Amino acid sequence: MVAVVAVVVLVLVSDNDTGGGSDGSDDNVTSTTTLSTTTTVPLMIAVVDVVGLDEDEAIAALRAVGLNPLTSILSEASDDIAEGLVIRTHPTAGELVEEAGPVSIVVSTGPAPEG
C-alpha cells in the first residue's frame, strides 16, 4: 500500500489599519489553519512474463515482484510449449494487479494425446 498525504495551509491576513489602535498598535489580524488528510491507495504491480519458465521459476518470479501466485496450478495440453513449462497466466503479462494480488498459472502437460 502507498499512503498519500495532502496538507493545505491557509493563512488569512486582515488589514484593519484605521490609524492604529488606541494604544498605537496596528490592528492587523492573522489566522492560520492547517488541514491534512491521508489516503491509502493500493500499489499496482505489472504481472511479469513467465511464459516458458518452469513452474517453480514462474512462482519465484511472481513472488519477487510482490504478487501472489495461486497454489492450485492449472494444466492443459500444448503442442507449442514443452511439458512442465508455463503456457500463460491470468491476468496476463503486463496487466496491473494490486500488490499481493492473485495470479493463476497454466502449465503445459505436453502435446495432447492423439486419438
KEMARSE-365461 format. One record per atom (N, C-alpha, C): residue number from 1; residue in three letters; atom name; y, z, x. Coordinates in steps of 0.02 Angstrom, whole numbers, plus 50000, padded with zeros to 5 digits. Each point is the difference from the previous one (the first is absolute). Layout:
N
[node NUM "ala" "CA" [Y Z X]]
...
% end
This chain:
115
[node 1 "met" "N" [49941 50000 50041]]
[node 1 "met" "CA" [50059 50000 49959]]
[node 1 "met" "C" [50062 50000 50043]]
[node 2 "val" "N" [50052 49971 49974]]
[node 2 "val" "CA" [50064 49998 50034]]
[node 2 "val" "C" [50051 50034 49954]]
[node 3 "ala" "N" [50039 50045 50028]]
[node 3 "ala" "CA" [50052 50034 49961]]
[node 3 "ala" "C" [50066 49965 50013]]
[node 4 "val" "N" [50035 49984 49948]]
[node 4 "val" "CA" [50066 49970 50005]]
[node 4 "val" "C" [50050 50052 49977]]
[node 5 "val" "N" [50048 50015 50042]]
[node 5 "val" "CA" [50050 50051 49983]]
[node 5 "val" "C" [50068 49966 49995]]
[node 6 "ala" "N" [50035 50012 49947]]
[node 6 "ala" "CA" [50067 49974 49991]]
[node 6 "ala" "C" [50048 50059 49994]]
[node 7 "val" "N" [50054 49997 50037]]
[node 7 "val" "CA" [50051 50053 49997]]
[node 7 "val" "C" [50067 49967 49986]]
[node 8 "val" "N" [50035 50025 49952]]
[node 8 "val" "CA" [50066 49976 49981]]
[node 8 "val" "C" [50048 50058 50006]]
[node 9 "val" "N" [50055 49989 50036]]
[node 9 "val" "CA" [50051 50051 50006]]
[node 9 "val" "C" [50064 49974 49967]]
[node 10 "leu" "N" [50026 50037 49954]]
[node 10 "leu" "CA" [50061 49982 49966]]
[node 10 "leu" "C" [50055 50048 50021]]
[node 11 "val" "N" [50056 49974 50021]]
[node 11 "val" "CA" [50057 50041 50019]]
[node 11 "val" "C" [50058 49980 49956]]
[node 12 "leu" "N" [50026 50047 49964]]
[node 12 "leu" "CA" [50057 49988 49956]]
[node 12 "leu" "C" [50061 50037 50029]]
[node 13 "val" "N" [50053 49963 50009]]
[node 13 "val" "CA" [50062 50030 50025]]
[node 13 "val" "C" [50054 49986 49948]]
[node 14 "ser" "N" [50031 50052 49979]]
[node 14 "ser" "CA" [50055 49994 49952]]
[node 14 "ser" "C" [50064 50022 50033]]
[node 15 "asp" "N" [50050 49958 49998]]
[node 15 "asp" "CA" [50064 50016 50031]]
[node 15 "asp" "C" [50048 50020 49946]]
[node 16 "asn" "N" [50007 50062 49990]]
[node 16 "asn" "CA" [50046 50027 49950]]
[node 16 "asn" "C" [50064 50024 50033]]
[node 17 "asp" "N" [50022 49964 50050]]
[node 17 "asp" "CA" [50059 50021 50039]]
[node 17 "asp" "C" [50063 49990 49959]]
[node 18 "thr" "N" [50023 50052 49973]]
[node 18 "thr" "CA" [50062 49998 49961]]
[node 18 "thr" "C" [50055 50037 50037]]
[node 19 "gly" "N" [49996 49996 50066]]
[node 19 "gly" "CA" [50051 50035 50039]]
[node 19 "gly" "C" [49974 50065 50029]]
[node 20 "gly" "N" [49935 50011 49992]]
[node 20 "gly" "CA" [49972 50060 50029]]
[node 20 "gly" "C" [49994 50055 49949]]
[node 21 "gly" "N" [49957 50046 50015]]
[node 21 "gly" "CA" [49990 50057 49956]]
[node 21 "gly" "C" [50056 50050 50009]]
[node 22 "ser" "N" [49998 50052 49961]]
[node 22 "ser" "CA" [50052 50050 50003]]
[node 22 "ser" "C" [50002 50035 50068]]
[node 23 "asp" "N" [49942 49996 50036]]
[node 23 "asp" "CA" [49999 50030 50066]]
[node 23 "asp" "C" [50013 49950 50055]]
[node 24 "gly" "N" [50018 49937 49982]]
[node 24 "gly" "CA" [50017 49949 50049]]
[node 24 "gly" "C" [49940 49959 50022]]
[node 25 "ser" "N" [49940 50013 49972]]
[node 25 "ser" "CA" [49941 49962 50019]]
[node 25 "ser" "C" [49993 49938 49957]]
[node 26 "asp" "N" [49961 49951 50024]]
[node 26 "asp" "CA" [49986 49940 49960]]
[node 26 "asp" "C" [49950 50019 49946]]
[node 27 "asp" "N" [50002 49962 49946]]
[node 27 "asp" "CA" [49953 50013 49944]]
[node 27 "asp" "C" [49942 49950 50001]]
[node 28 "asn" "N" [49976 49979 50059]]
[node 28 "asn" "CA" [49944 49953 50004]]
[node 28 "asn" "C" [49935 50037 49983]]
[node 29 "val" "N" [49957 49967 49961]]
[node 29 "val" "CA" [49936 50028 49981]]
[node 29 "val" "C" [49945 49954 50024]]
[node 30 "thr" "N" [49951 50026 50035]]
[node 30 "thr" "CA" [49944 49960 50024]]
[node 30 "thr" "C" [49936 50030 49971]]
[node 31 "ser" "N" [49958 49955 49974]]
[node 31 "ser" "CA" [49936 50022 49973]]
[node 31 "ser" "C" [49945 49955 50028]]
[node 32 "thr" "N" [49946 50029 50023]]
[node 32 "thr" "CA" [49945 49961 50028]]
[node 32 "thr" "C" [49937 50017 49961]]
[node 33 "thr" "N" [49963 49947 49981]]
[node 33 "thr" "CA" [49937 50007 49965]]
[node 33 "thr" "C" [49947 49959 50036]]
[node 34 "thr" "N" [49943 50030 50013]]
[node 34 "thr" "CA" [49945 49964 50032]]
[node 34 "thr" "C" [49941 49996 49952]]
[node 35 "leu" "N" [49975 49940 49991]]
[node 35 "leu" "CA" [49941 49988 49957]]
[node 35 "leu" "C" [49946 49971 50044]]
[node 36 "ser" "N" [49939 50022 49991]]
[node 36 "ser" "CA" [49945 49970 50038]]
[node 36 "ser" "C" [49939 49995 49956]]
[node 37 "thr" "N" [49959 49951 50015]]
[node 37 "thr" "CA" [49938 49990 49963]]
[node 37 "thr" "C" [49946 49975 50049]]
[node 38 "thr" "N" [49939 50019 49988]]
[node 38 "thr" "CA" [49944 49976 50041]]
[node 38 "thr" "C" [49950 49967 49954]]
[node 39 "thr" "N" [49980 49940 50018]]
[node 39 "thr" "CA" [49950 49963 49962]]
[node 39 "thr" "C" [49944 49981 50047]]
[node 40 "thr" "N" [49939 50011 49978]]
[node 40 "thr" "CA" [49942 49981 50040]]
[node 40 "thr" "C" [49972 49934 49974]]
[node 41 "val" "N" [49995 49952 50044]]
[node 41 "val" "CA" [49972 49935 49981]]
[node 41 "val" "C" [49938 49988 50043]]
[node 42 "pro" "N" [49951 49965 49972]]
[node 42 "pro" "CA" [49938 49989 50037]]
[node 42 "pro" "C" [50012 49951 50058]]
[node 43 "leu" "N" [49967 50013 50056]]
[node 43 "leu" "CA" [50001 49955 50056]]
[node 43 "leu" "C" [49951 49943 49984]]
[node 44 "met" "N" [50023 49938 50005]]
[node 44 "met" "CA" [49958 49943 49984]]
[node 44 "met" "C" [49974 49969 50065]]
[node 45 "ile" "N" [49935 49985 50001]]
[node 45 "ile" "CA" [49966 49974 50060]]
[node 45 "ile" "C" [49967 49934 49983]]
[node 46 "ala" "N" [50008 49951 50043]]
[node 46 "ala" "CA" [49967 49935 49991]]
[node 46 "ala" "C" [49927 50006 50019]]
[node 47 "val" "N" [49956 49973 49958]]
[node 47 "val" "CA" [49929 50000 50014]]
[node 47 "val" "C" [49988 49954 50060]]
[node 48 "val" "N" [49965 50026 50051]]
[node 48 "val" "CA" [49986 49960 50059]]
[node 48 "val" "C" [49942 49952 49986]]
[node 49 "asp" "N" [49999 49944 50036]]
[node 49 "asp" "CA" [49948 49950 49992]]
[node 49 "asp" "C" [49938 50023 50038]]
[node 50 "val" "N" [49947 50016 49963]]
[node 50 "val" "CA" [49938 50023 50031]]
[node 50 "val" "C" [49942 49951 49987]]
[node 51 "val" "N" [50016 49942 49972]]
[node 51 "val" "CA" [49948 49949 49987]]
[node 51 "val" "C" [49968 49980 50067]]
[node 52 "gly" "N" [49934 49999 50001]]
[node 52 "gly" "CA" [49963 49981 50060]]
[node 52 "gly" "C" [49981 50059 50045]]
[node 53 "leu" "N" [50028 50060 49986]]
[node 53 "leu" "CA" [49981 50059 50037]]
[node 53 "leu" "C" [49938 50030 49969]]
[node 54 "asp" "N" [49963 50040 50040]]
[node 54 "asp" "CA" [49943 50035 49969]]
[node 54 "asp" "C" [50028 50059 49959]]
[node 55 "glu" "N" [49958 50028 49959]]
[node 55 "glu" "CA" [50020 50052 49953]]
[node 55 "glu" "C" [50035 50059 50035]]
[node 56 "asp" "N" [49971 50025 50054]]
[node 56 "asp" "CA" [50028 50058 50035]]
[node 56 "asp" "C" [50068 49983 50030]]
[node 57 "glu" "N" [50007 49940 50029]]
[node 57 "glu" "CA" [50065 49980 50029]]
[node 57 "glu" "C" [50053 49993 49946]]
[node 58 "ala" "N" [49980 49973 49943]]
[node 58 "ala" "CA" [50047 49991 49944]]
[node 58 "ala" "C" [50024 50067 49974]]
[node 59 "ile" "N" [49954 50046 49992]]
[node 59 "ile" "CA" [50018 50067 49975]]
[node 59 "ile" "C" [50048 50034 50050]]
[node 60 "ala" "N" [49985 49995 50064]]
[node 60 "ala" "CA" [50043 50031 50052]]
[node 60 "ala" "C" [50069 49968 50000]]
[node 61 "ala" "N" [50004 49934 49993]]
[node 61 "ala" "CA" [50065 49965 50001]]
[node 61 "ala" "C" [50042 50019 49939]]
[node 62 "leu" "N" [49969 50007 49942]]
[node 62 "leu" "CA" [50037 50020 49940]]
[node 62 "leu" "C" [50024 50072 50005]]
[node 63 "arg" "N" [49958 50043 50025]]
[node 63 "arg" "CA" [50020 50071 50008]]
[node 63 "arg" "C" [50056 50007 50053]]
[node 64 "ala" "N" [49998 49958 50051]]
[node 64 "ala" "CA" [50049 50004 50054]]
[node 64 "ala" "C" [50071 49987 49976]]
[node 65 "val" "N" [50007 49961 49947]]
[node 65 "val" "CA" [50068 49985 49974]]
[node 65 "val" "C" [50018 50046 49941]]
[node 66 "gly" "N" [49955 50047 49982]]
[node 66 "gly" "CA" [50016 50048 49948]]
[node 66 "gly" "C" [49973 49983 49931]]
[node 67 "leu" "N" [49952 49955 49997]]
[node 67 "leu" "CA" [49970 49982 49935]]
[node 67 "leu" "C" [49933 50035 49993]]
[node 68 "asn" "N" [49973 49999 49939]]
[node 68 "asn" "CA" [49938 50035 49984]]
[node 68 "asn" "C" [49947 49951 49978]]
[node 69 "pro" "N" [49958 49976 50047]]
[node 69 "pro" "CA" [49946 49955 49979]]
[node 69 "pro" "C" [49950 50037 49956]]
[node 70 "leu" "N" [49982 49968 49945]]
[node 70 "leu" "CA" [49953 50032 49953]]
[node 70 "leu" "C" [49931 50005 50032]]
[node 71 "thr" "N" [49966 50054 49986]]
[node 71 "thr" "CA" [49934 50011 50031]]
[node 71 "thr" "C" [49945 49960 49967]]
[node 72 "ser" "N" [50010 49977 49939]]
[node 72 "ser" "CA" [49949 49959 49968]]
[node 72 "ser" "C" [50016 49927 50018]]
[node 73 "ile" "N" [49966 49976 50052]]
[node 73 "ile" "CA" [50012 49932 50026]]
[node 73 "ile" "C" [49963 49951 49955]]
[node 74 "leu" "N" [50036 49948 49981]]
[node 74 "leu" "CA" [49970 49947 49959]]
[node 74 "leu" "C" [49970 49947 50046]]
[node 75 "ser" "N" [49949 49966 49976]]
[node 75 "ser" "CA" [49970 49947 50040]]
[node 75 "ser" "C" [49986 49939 49957]]
[node 76 "glu" "N" [50000 49942 50032]]
[node 76 "glu" "CA" [49982 49938 49966]]
[node 76 "glu" "C" [49980 49948 50051]]
[node 77 "ala" "N" [49963 49951 49977]]
[node 77 "ala" "CA" [49977 49947 50044]]
[node 77 "ala" "C" [50058 49955 50021]]
[node 78 "ser" "N" [49995 49973 50061]]
[node 78 "ser" "CA" [50050 49954 50025]]
[node 78 "ser" "C" [49968 49950 50048]]
[node 79 "asp" "N" [50013 49937 49989]]
[node 79 "asp" "CA" [49975 49949 50046]]
[node 79 "asp" "C" [50047 49993 50060]]
[node 80 "asp" "N" [50060 50027 49996]]
[node 80 "asp" "CA" [50050 49992 50053]]
[node 80 "asp" "C" [50008 50061 50045]]
[node 81 "ile" "N" [49986 50058 49974]]
[node 81 "ile" "CA" [50011 50063 50038]]
[node 81 "ile" "C" [49931 50030 50014]]
[node 82 "ala" "N" [49988 50017 50064]]
[node 82 "ala" "CA" [49935 50027 50020]]
[node 82 "ala" "C" [49987 50068 49967]]
[node 83 "glu" "N" [49936 50016 49994]]
[node 83 "glu" "CA" [49979 50063 49970]]
[node 83 "glu" "C" [50031 50059 50037]]
[node 84 "gly" "N" [50025 50049 49961]]
[node 84 "gly" "CA" [50029 50060 50027]]
[node 84 "gly" "C" [50075 49996 50016]]
[node 85 "leu" "N" [50029 49941 49991]]
[node 85 "leu" "CA" [50072 49992 50014]]
[node 85 "leu" "C" [50039 49999 49935]]
[node 86 "val" "N" [50063 50019 50003]]
[node 86 "val" "CA" [50043 50004 49940]]
[node 86 "val" "C" [50018 49930 49976]]
[node 87 "ile" "N" [49990 49989 49935]]
[node 87 "ile" "CA" [50019 49937 49967]]
[node 87 "ile" "C" [50073 50004 49977]]
[node 88 "arg" "N" [50018 50057 49970]]
[node 88 "arg" "CA" [50068 50008 49973]]
[node 88 "arg" "C" [50011 50074 49983]]
[node 89 "thr" "N" [50063 50014 49985]]
[node 89 "thr" "CA" [50019 50067 49977]]
[node 89 "thr" "C" [50038 49992 49935]]
[node 90 "his" "N" [50004 50056 49964]]
[node 90 "his" "CA" [50043 50003 49941]]
[node 90 "his" "C" [50039 50065 50003]]
[node 91 "pro" "N" [50065 49998 50003]]
[node 91 "pro" "CA" [50045 49942 50003]]
[node 91 "pro" "C" [49988 49959 50063]]
[node 92 "thr" "N" [50024 49938 49998]]
[node 92 "thr" "CA" [49990 49954 50056]]
[node 92 "thr" "C" [50048 50015 50057]]
[node 93 "ala" "N" [49985 49973 50059]]
[node 93 "ala" "CA" [50041 50009 50059]]
[node 93 "ala" "C" [50072 49980 49986]]
[node 94 "gly" "N" [50046 50043 50022]]
[node 94 "gly" "CA" [50071 49987 49991]]
[node 94 "gly" "C" [50030 50033 49938]]
[node 95 "glu" "N" [49959 50017 49951]]
[node 95 "glu" "CA" [50027 50033 49940]]
[node 95 "glu" "C" [50020 50072 50018]]
[node 96 "leu" "N" [50051 50025 49966]]
[node 96 "leu" "CA" [50024 50068 50012]]
[node 96 "leu" "C" [49964 50050 49957]]
[node 97 "val" "N" [49980 50056 50031]]
[node 97 "val" "CA" [49964 50054 49966]]
[node 97 "val" "C" [50034 50065 50020]]
[node 98 "glu" "N" [50003 50048 49954]]
[node 98 "glu" "CA" [50027 50065 50017]]
[node 98 "glu" "C" [49959 50031 50057]]
[node 99 "glu" "N" [50034 50039 50042]]
[node 99 "glu" "CA" [49967 50035 50054]]
[node 99 "glu" "C" [49940 50038 49972]]
[node 100 "ala" "N" [49943 49995 50034]]
[node 100 "ala" "CA" [49936 50031 49981]]
[node 100 "ala" "C" [49971 49968 49937]]
[node 101 "gly" "N" [50026 49942 49980]]
[node 101 "gly" "CA" [49974 49966 49941]]
[node 101 "gly" "C" [49932 49969 50013]]
[node 102 "pro" "N" [49962 49989 49947]]
[node 102 "pro" "CA" [49932 49975 50007]]
[node 102 "pro" "C" [49997 49925 50015]]
[node 103 "val" "N" [49952 49981 50042]]
[node 103 "val" "CA" [49987 49929 50015]]
[node 103 "val" "C" [49924 49992 49997]]
[node 104 "ser" "N" [49977 49952 49959]]
[node 104 "ser" "CA" [49928 49987 49997]]
[node 104 "ser" "C" [49983 49944 50049]]
[node 105 "ile" "N" [49940 50004 50027]]
[node 105 "ile" "CA" [49976 49952 50050]]
[node 105 "ile" "C" [49938 49966 49971]]
[node 106 "val" "N" [49997 49933 50009]]
[node 106 "val" "CA" [49940 49962 49979]]
[node 106 "val" "C" [49968 49974 50064]]
[node 107 "val" "N" [49936 50017 50010]]
[node 107 "val" "CA" [49963 49982 50061]]
[node 107 "val" "C" [49948 49948 49983]]
[node 108 "ser" "N" [49992 49953 50045]]
[node 108 "ser" "CA" [49951 49945 49990]]
[node 108 "ser" "C" [49928 50025 50009]]
[node 109 "thr" "N" [49957 49974 49956]]
[node 109 "thr" "CA" [49928 50011 50008]]
[node 109 "thr" "C" [49967 49939 50032]]
[node 110 "gly" "N" [50042 49953 50023]]
[node 110 "gly" "CA" [49975 49938 50029]]
[node 110 "gly" "C" [49993 49947 49946]]
[node 111 "pro" "N" [49970 49943 50017]]
[node 111 "pro" "CA" [49992 49946 49951]]
[node 111 "pro" "C" [49958 50021 49940]]
[node 112 "ala" "N" [50018 49973 49942]]
[node 112 "ala" "CA" [49961 50015 49939]]
[node 112 "ala" "C" [49931 49970 50007]]
[node 113 "pro" "N" [49949 50037 49975]]
[node 113 "pro" "CA" [49932 49972 50002]]
[node 113 "pro" "C" [49995 49937 49956]]
[node 114 "glu" "N" [49963 49952 50024]]
[node 114 "glu" "CA" [49993 49939 49961]]
[node 114 "glu" "C" [49944 50008 49950]]
[node 115 "gly" "N" [50011 49967 49945]]
[node 115 "gly" "CA" [49945 49999 49953]]
[node 115 "gly" "C" [50016 50027 49936]]
% end
